[in-house]
Amino acid sequence: MTETQDIDTIVRKCQSGDRDALGILYQTYLDPMRKVVSYYIKNKEVVSDILHDGFLIAFVSISSLRNTTQKCRLG
């Protein structure tokens, strides 16, 4: 199974309300997201608040996600 398929499976489980899958998604992306946010924000408390809010938004809206493999394009 490829990494993309693993993420697809986790997202589908999240969409069906699987709390363990939400935890896996959180643990998978917490450190990479912390690095991104910390690059721009130096205050650790603010970084934690942003991550908390971001994951909350992601979890609440995950049911509307249509394509887990679509790449983000900037600019």
ROBAFI-836343 format. One line per field, with one value per atom (N, C-alpha, C): residue number from 1; residue in one letter; atom name; x, y, z. Coordinates in nm, 2 decimals. Example, Ala and Ser with C-alpha at 12.3 -4.5 7.8 and 13.67 -1.06 7.14 Angstrom:
2
k (1; 1; 1; 2; 2; 2)
r (A; A; A; S; S; S)
a (N; CA; C; N; CA; C)
c1 (1.32; 1.23; 1.32; 1.28; 1.37; 1.29)
c2 (-0.57; -0.45; -0.33; -0.22; -0.11; 0.00)
c3 (0.78; 0.78; 0.78; 0.71; 0.71; 0.79)
END
This chain:
75
k (1; 1; 1; 2; 2; 2; 3; 3; 3; 4; 4; 4; 5; 5; 5; 6; 6; 6; 7; 7; 7; 8; 8; 8; 9; 9; 9; 10; 10; 10; 11; 11; 11; 12; 12; 12; 13; 13; 13; 14; 14; 14; 15; 15; 15; 16; 16; 16; 17; 17; 17; 18; 18; 18; 19; 19; 19; 20; 20; 20; 21; 21; 21; 22; 22; 22; 23; 23; 23; 24; 24; 24; 25; 25; 25; 26; 26; 26; 27; 27; 27; 28; 28; 28; 29; 29; 29; 30; 30; 30; 31; 31; 31; 32; 32; 32; 33; 33; 33; 34; 34; 34; 35; 35; 35; 36; 36; 36; 37; 37; 37; 38; 38; 38; 39; 39; 39; 40; 40; 40; 41; 41; 41; 42; 42; 42; 43; 43; 43; 44; 44; 44; 45; 45; 45; 46; 46; 46; 47; 47; 47; 48; 48; 48; 49; 49; 49; 50; 50; 50; 51; 51; 51; 52; 52; 52; 53; 53; 53; 54; 54; 54; 55; 55; 55; 56; 56; 56; 57; 57; 57; 58; 58; 58; 59; 59; 59; 60; 60; 60; 61; 61; 61; 62; 62; 62; 63; 63; 63; 64; 64; 64; 65; 65; 65; 66; 66; 66; 67; 67; 67; 68; 68; 68; 69; 69; 69; 70; 70; 70; 71; 71; 71; 72; 72; 72; 73; 73; 73; 74; 74; 74; 75; 75; 75)
r (M; M; M; T; T; T; E; E; E; T; T; T; Q; Q; Q; D; D; D; I; I; I; D; D; D; T; T; T; I; I; I; V; V; V; R; R; R; K; K; K; C; C; C; Q; Q; Q; S; S; S; G; G; G; D; D; D; R; R; R; D; D; D; A; A; A; L; L; L; G; G; G; I; I; I; L; L; L; Y; Y; Y; Q; Q; Q; T; T; T; Y; Y; Y; L; L; L; D; D; D; P; P; P; M; M; M; R; R; R; K; K; K; V; V; V; V; V; V; S; S; S; Y; Y; Y; Y; Y; Y; I; I; I; K; K; K; N; N; N; K; K; K; E; E; E; V; V; V; V; V; V; S; S; S; D; D; D; I; I; I; L; L; L; H; H; H; D; D; D; G; G; G; F; F; F; L; L; L; I; I; I; A; A; A; F; F; F; V; V; V; S; S; S; I; I; I; S; S; S; S; S; S; L; L; L; R; R; R; N; N; N; T; T; T; T; T; T; Q; Q; Q; K; K; K; C; C; C; R; R; R; L; L; L; G; G; G)
a (N; CA; C; N; CA; C; N; CA; C; N; CA; C; N; CA; C; N; CA; C; N; CA; C; N; CA; C; N; CA; C; N; CA; C; N; CA; C; N; CA; C; N; CA; C; N; CA; C; N; CA; C; N; CA; C; N; CA; C; N; CA; C; N; CA; C; N; CA; C; N; CA; C; N; CA; C; N; CA; C; N; CA; C; N; CA; C; N; CA; C; N; CA; C; N; CA; C; N; CA; C; N; CA; C; N; CA; C; N; CA; C; N; CA; C; N; CA; C; N; CA; C; N; CA; C; N; CA; C; N; CA; C; N; CA; C; N; CA; C; N; CA; C; N; CA; C; N; CA; C; N; CA; C; N; CA; C; N; CA; C; N; CA; C; N; CA; C; N; CA; C; N; CA; C; N; CA; C; N; CA; C; N; CA; C; N; CA; C; N; CA; C; N; CA; C; N; CA; C; N; CA; C; N; CA; C; N; CA; C; N; CA; C; N; CA; C; N; CA; C; N; CA; C; N; CA; C; N; CA; C; N; CA; C; N; CA; C; N; CA; C; N; CA; C; N; CA; C; N; CA; C; N; CA; C; N; CA; C; N; CA; C)
c1 (0.08; 0.00; 0.09; 0.06; 0.14; 0.10; 0.19; 0.16; 0.02; 0.00; -0.12; -0.24; -0.24; -0.35; -0.37; -0.26; -0.27; -0.35; -0.31; -0.38; -0.52; -0.55; -0.69; -0.77; -0.71; -0.78; -0.81; -0.71; -0.72; -0.83; -0.83; -0.93; -1.07; -1.08; -1.22; -1.27; -1.18; -1.21; -1.25; -1.18; -1.21; -1.35; -1.38; -1.50; -1.62; -1.59; -1.70; -1.71; -1.63; -1.64; -1.54; -1.44; -1.35; -1.25; -1.27; -1.18; -1.04; -1.01; -0.87; -0.80; -0.88; -0.82; -0.79; -0.88; -0.85; -0.72; -0.70; -0.57; -0.45; -0.47; -0.36; -0.33; -0.43; -0.41; -0.34; -0.39; -0.33; -0.18; -0.14; -0.01; 0.08; 0.02; 0.09; 0.14; 0.05; 0.07; 0.11; 0.11; 0.14; 0.28; 0.38; 0.52; 0.54; 0.50; 0.53; 0.46; 0.33; 0.26; 0.32; 0.37; 0.44; 0.56; 0.63; 0.75; 0.71; 0.61; 0.56; 0.52; 0.43; 0.38; 0.49; 0.58; 0.69; 0.79; 0.79; 0.88; 0.83; 0.70; 0.64; 0.61; 0.58; 0.54; 0.64; 0.70; 0.81; 0.76; 0.64; 0.58; 0.52; 0.57; 0.53; 0.38; 0.34; 0.19; 0.10; 0.14; 0.06; 0.07; 0.18; 0.19; 0.10; 0.10; 0.00; -0.14; -0.18; -0.31; -0.35; -0.26; -0.29; -0.30; -0.22; -0.23; -0.36; -0.40; -0.52; -0.64; -0.64; -0.75; -0.75; -0.64; -0.63; -0.67; -0.63; -0.68; -0.83; -0.87; -1.02; -1.10; -1.05; -1.12; -1.11; -0.99; -0.98; -1.07; -1.08; -1.16; -1.31; -1.35; -1.49; -1.53; -1.44; -1.47; -1.42; -1.37; -1.31; -1.42; -1.54; -1.64; -1.67; -1.63; -1.65; -1.53; -1.42; -1.30; -1.33; -1.30; -1.33; -1.21; -1.09; -0.98; -0.86; -0.81; -0.70; -0.57; -0.56; -0.44; -0.41; -0.50; -0.48; -0.36; -0.27; -0.16; -0.20; -0.15; -0.17; -0.08; -0.14; -0.06; -0.07; 0.05; 0.06; 0.09; 0.03; 0.07; -0.01)
c2 (-0.12; 0.00; 0.12; 0.22; 0.34; 0.44; 0.54; 0.64; 0.72; 0.74; 0.81; 0.72; 0.59; 0.51; 0.50; 0.51; 0.51; 0.63; 0.75; 0.87; 0.87; 0.82; 0.80; 0.72; 0.61; 0.52; 0.59; 0.66; 0.74; 0.84; 0.92; 1.02; 0.97; 0.86; 0.79; 0.75; 0.70; 0.66; 0.78; 0.89; 1.01; 1.06; 1.05; 1.10; 1.02; 0.89; 0.81; 0.82; 0.91; 0.93; 0.85; 0.79; 0.70; 0.79; 0.80; 0.88; 0.84; 0.71; 0.67; 0.72; 0.72; 0.78; 0.93; 1.00; 1.14; 1.16; 1.07; 1.08; 1.05; 0.95; 0.92; 1.03; 1.10; 1.21; 1.32; 1.35; 1.45; 1.42; 1.30; 1.27; 1.27; 1.24; 1.23; 1.37; 1.47; 1.61; 1.71; 1.67; 1.77; 1.83; 1.75; 1.80; 1.88; 1.82; 1.90; 2.04; 2.04; 2.17; 2.26; 2.21; 2.29; 2.36; 2.28; 2.34; 2.46; 2.44; 2.54; 2.67; 2.65; 2.76; 2.83; 2.75; 2.81; 2.89; 2.86; 2.94; 3.08; 3.10; 3.24; 3.30; 3.22; 3.27; 3.21; 3.30; 3.26; 3.23; 3.28; 3.26; 3.12; 3.04; 2.90; 2.88; 2.97; 2.96; 3.00; 3.09; 3.13; 3.02; 2.96; 2.84; 2.73; 2.70; 2.60; 2.63; 2.76; 2.81; 2.79; 2.83; 2.82; 2.67; 2.59; 2.44; 2.39; 2.42; 2.37; 2.42; 2.54; 2.60; 2.53; 2.52; 2.46; 2.31; 2.23; 2.09; 2.08; 2.17; 2.18; 2.20; 2.30; 2.33; 2.21; 2.15; 2.03; 1.92; 1.89; 1.78; 1.81; 1.93; 1.97; 1.96; 2.00; 2.01; 1.89; 1.79; 1.67; 1.60; 1.60; 1.53; 1.59; 1.72; 1.78; 1.77; 1.71; 1.68; 1.59; 1.62; 1.54; 1.46; 1.52; 1.46; 1.47; 1.36; 1.37; 1.37; 1.34; 1.34; 1.47; 1.56; 1.69; 1.77; 1.81; 1.89; 2.04; 2.10; 2.24; 2.32; 2.42; 2.50; 2.65; 2.71; 2.84; 2.93; 3.06; 3.16; 3.14)
c3 (0.00; 0.00; 0.00; -0.09; -0.09; 0.01; 0.03; 0.13; 0.10; -0.03; -0.07; -0.03; -0.06; -0.02; 0.13; 0.20; 0.35; 0.39; 0.34; 0.37; 0.33; 0.21; 0.16; 0.26; 0.31; 0.40; 0.53; 0.58; 0.71; 0.69; 0.58; 0.56; 0.55; 0.48; 0.47; 0.61; 0.69; 0.83; 0.91; 0.89; 0.96; 0.92; 0.79; 0.74; 0.79; 0.83; 0.88; 1.04; 1.10; 1.24; 1.33; 1.27; 1.34; 1.42; 1.55; 1.64; 1.64; 1.62; 1.62; 1.49; 1.38; 1.26; 1.27; 1.34; 1.36; 1.44; 1.54; 1.61; 1.53; 1.44; 1.35; 1.25; 1.20; 1.11; 1.19; 1.31; 1.39; 1.42; 1.46; 1.49; 1.36; 1.25; 1.12; 1.08; 1.10; 1.05; 1.15; 1.28; 1.38; 1.37; 1.36; 1.35; 1.22; 1.11; 0.98; 0.99; 1.04; 1.04; 1.15; 1.26; 1.36; 1.30; 1.22; 1.15; 1.06; 0.98; 0.89; 0.97; 1.07; 1.14; 1.22; 1.28; 1.36; 1.27; 1.14; 1.05; 1.05; 1.06; 1.05; 1.18; 1.28; 1.41; 1.51; 1.59; 1.68; 1.83; 1.86; 1.99; 2.00; 2.09; 2.09; 2.13; 2.22; 2.26; 2.14; 2.06; 1.95; 1.84; 1.83; 1.74; 1.78; 1.91; 1.96; 1.93; 1.95; 1.93; 1.78; 1.69; 1.55; 1.51; 1.56; 1.53; 1.58; 1.70; 1.76; 1.67; 1.64; 1.55; 1.42; 1.36; 1.22; 1.22; 1.32; 1.32; 1.35; 1.44; 1.46; 1.34; 1.26; 1.13; 1.04; 1.03; 0.94; 0.98; 1.11; 1.16; 1.14; 1.16; 1.14; 0.99; 0.90; 0.76; 0.68; 0.74; 0.66; 0.58; 0.63; 0.55; 0.41; 0.40; 0.27; 0.17; 0.22; 0.14; 0.03; -0.09; -0.21; -0.26; -0.26; -0.32; -0.23; -0.17; -0.08; -0.15; -0.27; -0.35; -0.42; -0.43; -0.50; -0.44; -0.52; -0.47; -0.46; -0.36; -0.34; -0.44; -0.51; -0.59; -0.54; -0.53; -0.48; -0.59; -0.59; -0.69; -0.80)
END
